Amino acid sequence: MRINELIKALKDAGCSILRHGSRHDLWFSPLTNRNFAVPRHSSKELPTGTEKSIRKQAGI
């Protein structure tokens, strides 16, 4: 899965960006009430383990 596809899924789930960083963005999930980092390289493929970790932290 590409990072921009994951970002679309996060937005659909109600997650929002707290701040932009140089390599990662900090997101907030209202479902889990947690902050989590998402890499900024939107055109690159995301490793499976990283994708699962982000989805788990986001509650999707």
Z-matrix of the N, CA and C atoms (Angstrom, degrees):
N
C 1 1.439
C 2 1.528 1 108.06
N 3 1.310 2 115.39 1 138.32
C 4 1.458 3 120.21 2 176.59
C 5 1.523 4 109.62 3 -82.04
N 6 1.313 5 115.83 4 155.02
C 7 1.461 6 121.37 5 -177.04
C 8 1.526 7 111.06 6 -62.68
N 9 1.342 8 117.44 7 -38.30
C 10 1.470 9 118.65 8 -179.43
C 11 1.533 10 111.73 9 -67.01
N 12 1.316 11 118.85 10 -27.97
C 13 1.471 12 121.80 11 175.03
C 14 1.533 13 110.02 12 -70.13
N 15 1.334 14 116.70 13 -39.44
C 16 1.458 15 121.25 14 177.95
C 17 1.533 16 110.36 15 -66.07
N 18 1.317 17 116.68 16 -40.08
C 19 1.472 18 120.77 17 178.83
C 20 1.520 19 110.42 18 -62.00
N 21 1.326 20 117.47 19 -39.43
C 22 1.470 21 120.56 20 177.24
C 23 1.524 22 110.26 21 -62.63
N 24 1.337 23 117.49 22 -42.02
C 25 1.468 24 121.37 23 178.19
C 26 1.525 25 111.13 24 -65.07
N 27 1.320 26 117.43 25 -37.37
C 28 1.462 27 121.04 26 178.50
C 29 1.528 28 110.72 27 -65.44
N 30 1.334 29 116.69 28 -43.43
C 31 1.467 30 120.35 29 178.78
C 32 1.522 31 111.04 30 -64.61
N 33 1.329 32 117.26 31 -38.99
C 34 1.464 33 121.24 32 177.91
C 35 1.529 34 111.62 33 -63.93
N 36 1.338 35 116.95 34 -28.65
C 37 1.463 36 121.88 35 179.86
C 38 1.531 37 112.21 36 -84.81
N 39 1.329 38 117.15 37 -3.19
C 40 1.458 39 120.42 38 177.75
C 41 1.518 40 114.30 39 95.81
N 42 1.320 41 118.56 40 6.43
C 43 1.458 42 121.52 41 178.79
C 44 1.525 43 109.89 42 -74.86
N 45 1.326 44 116.07 43 153.47
C 46 1.462 45 120.03 44 -178.65
C 47 1.524 46 110.59 45 -137.33
N 48 1.331 47 115.54 46 156.41
C 49 1.460 48 121.77 47 179.45
C 50 1.521 49 108.97 48 -82.59
N 51 1.332 50 116.17 49 129.20
C 52 1.461 51 120.96 50 175.29
C 53 1.524 52 110.80 51 -87.62
N 54 1.350 53 116.21 52 -44.98
C 55 1.461 54 120.08 53 178.46
C 56 1.522 55 109.80 54 -158.38
N 57 1.324 56 114.64 55 156.34
C 58 1.458 57 121.96 56 176.47
C 59 1.519 58 109.07 57 -97.68
N 60 1.299 59 116.48 58 137.24
C 61 1.459 60 122.21 59 175.36
C 62 1.514 61 109.33 60 -115.79
N 63 1.314 62 117.43 61 179.72
C 64 1.463 63 119.83 62 -178.74
C 65 1.531 64 111.89 63 -74.32
N 66 1.330 65 117.08 64 -34.80
C 67 1.469 66 120.51 65 -179.42
C 68 1.522 67 113.59 66 -118.39
N 69 1.329 68 117.04 67 -23.56
C 70 1.463 69 121.75 68 -179.19
C 71 1.524 70 109.58 69 -135.65
N 72 1.320 71 115.80 70 152.30
C 73 1.461 72 121.87 71 171.32
C 74 1.522 73 107.62 72 -104.32
N 75 1.302 74 117.14 73 145.78
C 76 1.459 75 121.85 74 176.90
C 77 1.519 76 108.28 75 -98.65
N 78 1.326 77 116.32 76 122.40
C 79 1.458 78 123.41 77 -177.58
C 80 1.520 79 110.44 78 -112.26
N 81 1.337 80 116.06 79 159.91
C 82 1.458 81 122.60 80 176.09
C 83 1.525 82 108.32 81 -125.60
N 84 1.334 83 116.43 82 136.02
C 85 1.455 84 121.55 83 176.89
C 86 1.525 85 109.79 84 -111.12
N 87 1.343 86 117.89 85 121.08
C 88 1.462 87 119.89 86 176.82
C 89 1.531 88 112.18 87 -72.65
N 90 1.328 89 117.80 88 -18.39
C 91 1.459 90 121.54 89 179.97
C 92 1.530 91 111.68 90 -71.96
N 93 1.335 92 116.11 91 -41.79
C 94 1.460 93 120.53 92 -178.69
C 95 1.526 94 112.47 93 -106.44
N 96 1.332 95 116.43 94 -9.45
C 97 1.470 96 122.72 95 -178.92
C 98 1.527 97 110.82 96 60.00
N 99 1.363 98 115.57 97 41.02
C 100 1.463 99 121.62 98 -177.63
C 101 1.522 100 110.47 99 -128.70
N 102 1.329 101 115.64 100 155.31
C 103 1.454 102 122.78 101 171.03
C 104 1.522 103 108.13 102 -98.51
N 105 1.335 104 116.68 103 148.20
C 106 1.460 105 120.59 104 178.00
C 107 1.518 106 109.52 105 -153.78
N 108 1.326 107 116.41 106 156.24
C 109 1.461 108 122.71 107 -177.66
C 110 1.523 109 110.48 108 -97.94
N 111 1.348 110 114.99 109 142.30
C 112 1.459 111 122.35 110 176.03
C 113 1.529 112 107.12 111 -129.22
N 114 1.346 113 118.81 112 129.36
C 115 1.468 114 121.01 113 178.91
C 116 1.530 115 111.46 114 -59.08
N 117 1.338 116 117.20 115 151.99
C 118 1.464 117 121.61 116 -175.88
C 119 1.516 118 114.13 117 -93.02
N 120 1.307 119 120.92 118 -7.10
C 121 1.461 120 122.75 119 -175.64
C 122 1.522 121 109.59 120 -81.30
N 123 1.331 122 116.35 121 83.56
C 124 1.464 123 121.41 122 -168.73
C 125 1.519 124 114.43 123 -67.25
N 126 1.331 125 119.35 124 -22.90
C 127 1.456 126 119.68 125 -177.40
C 128 1.528 127 112.60 126 -87.92
N 129 1.321 128 117.37 127 -8.57
C 130 1.462 129 120.03 128 -177.39
C 131 1.527 130 112.31 129 -89.42
N 132 1.329 131 114.27 130 156.89
C 133 1.457 132 121.86 131 177.41
C 134 1.522 133 109.01 132 -76.13
N 135 1.323 134 116.93 133 138.34
C 136 1.456 135 122.72 134 -178.42
C 137 1.527 136 109.16 135 -94.30
N 138 1.352 137 118.74 136 131.52
C 139 1.465 138 120.05 137 177.04
C 140 1.538 139 110.51 138 -59.60
N 141 1.318 140 116.96 139 146.53
C 142 1.466 141 122.51 140 -175.63
C 143 1.523 142 112.12 141 -58.56
N 144 1.322 143 117.81 142 -44.17
C 145 1.456 144 121.21 143 -179.34
C 146 1.522 145 112.38 144 -64.03
N 147 1.326 146 116.47 145 -38.30
C 148 1.468 147 121.14 146 178.26
C 149 1.517 148 110.32 147 -66.56
N 150 1.328 149 116.42 148 -42.50
C 151 1.460 150 120.93 149 178.37
C 152 1.530 151 111.12 150 -60.79
N 153 1.334 152 116.88 151 -45.47
C 154 1.465 153 120.85 152 179.84
C 155 1.522 154 111.16 153 -62.75
N 156 1.334 155 116.38 154 -40.57
C 157 1.457 156 120.90 155 179.95
C 158 1.528 157 111.63 156 -64.09
N 159 1.336 158 116.71 157 -44.72
C 160 1.469 159 120.89 158 179.14
C 161 1.520 160 110.42 159 -64.35
N 162 1.340 161 117.27 160 -43.59
C 163 1.466 162 120.84 161 179.22
C 164 1.540 163 110.82 162 -62.55
N 165 1.308 164 117.42 163 -39.26
C 166 1.458 165 121.22 164 179.72
C 167 1.530 166 110.70 165 -66.26
N 168 1.314 167 117.10 166 -43.44
C 169 1.458 168 121.25 167 178.95
C 170 1.523 169 111.56 168 -66.53
N 171 1.340 170 116.55 169 -31.70
C 172 1.464 171 121.00 170 -179.68
C 173 1.527 172 112.37 171 -83.43
N 174 1.322 173 117.11 172 -17.92
C 175 1.455 174 120.83 173 -179.81
C 176 1.518 175 113.41 174 81.52
N 177 1.343 176 116.98 175 26.84
C 178 1.482 177 120.38 176 178.46
C 179 1.514 178 110.07 177 -119.87
